[in-house]
Amino acid sequence: MTEVIISIIVAVIRVFLPAVITAKPTAEDGDKATTLRDTLRNQVRGTWGRGVTALAVCAILAGCAARTIYVPDGTPVRLREALENVQVWVLDKDQKPVATKMNIPEGWYALPMSEPEKGK
């Protein structure tokens, strides 16, 4: 009895298996539909293309961006470009501070005031 059942199952599998393997799902309009694997692969490729482009643009722009560097209080700095009409304090011939304006050339250093100068 089992041999008969096995023979029937084998015959059914031999008839229907090739039809199941070769059959491809079709869309409503009759065109062959892409499989889920192909759809996902295309989505990943499309996303990776945009992602790689975005990463490349970010990497290029990162070198062009302005950077802010913290300079601790009281640290001397060197001027990178000339400054015009800067309000400054200068000492007159009697060593008294006088408020005035001047042009400061590129390369000059700006230093913090010392403690005795702050008291004046």
ChimeraX attribute file (.defattr): number of C-alpha atoms within 10 A of each C-alpha:
attribute: neighborCount
match mode: 1-to-1
recipient: residues
	/A:1	6
	/A:2	7
	/A:3	8
	/A:4	9
	/A:5	10
	/A:6	11
	/A:7	12
	/A:8	12
	/A:9	12
	/A:10	11
	/A:11	12
	/A:12	11
	/A:13	13
	/A:14	11
	/A:15	11
	/A:16	10
	/A:17	12
	/A:18	10
	/A:19	11
	/A:20	10
	/A:21	8
	/A:22	8
	/A:23	9
	/A:24	12
	/A:25	12
	/A:26	12
	/A:27	10
	/A:28	8
	/A:29	7
	/A:30	8
	/A:31	9
	/A:32	11
	/A:33	14
	/A:34	13
	/A:35	12
	/A:36	9
	/A:37	9
	/A:38	11
	/A:39	11
	/A:40	12
	/A:41	12
	/A:42	12
	/A:43	12
	/A:44	12
	/A:45	11
	/A:46	11
	/A:47	12
	/A:48	12
	/A:49	11
	/A:50	12
	/A:51	12
	/A:52	11
	/A:53	12
	/A:54	12
	/A:55	11
	/A:56	12
	/A:57	11
	/A:58	12
	/A:59	11
	/A:60	11
	/A:61	10
	/A:62	11
	/A:63	9
	/A:64	9
	/A:65	8
	/A:66	7
	/A:67	8
	/A:68	6
	/A:69	6
	/A:70	6
	/A:71	9
	/A:72	7
	/A:73	7
	/A:74	10
	/A:75	9
	/A:76	12
	/A:77	13
	/A:78	11
	/A:79	14
	/A:80	11
	/A:81	11
	/A:82	11
	/A:83	12
	/A:84	11
	/A:85	10
	/A:86	11
	/A:87	11
	/A:88	13
	/A:89	13
	/A:90	14
	/A:91	10
	/A:92	9
	/A:93	7
	/A:94	6
	/A:95	8
	/A:96	10
	/A:97	14
	/A:98	11
	/A:99	9
	/A:100	11
	/A:101	13
	/A:102	13
	/A:103	12
	/A:104	17
	/A:105	13
	/A:106	12
	/A:107	12
	/A:108	13
	/A:109	13
	/A:110	12
	/A:111	11
	/A:112	13
	/A:113	10
	/A:114	9
	/A:115	8
	/A:116	7
	/A:117	9
	/A:118	8
	/A:119	7
	/A:120	7
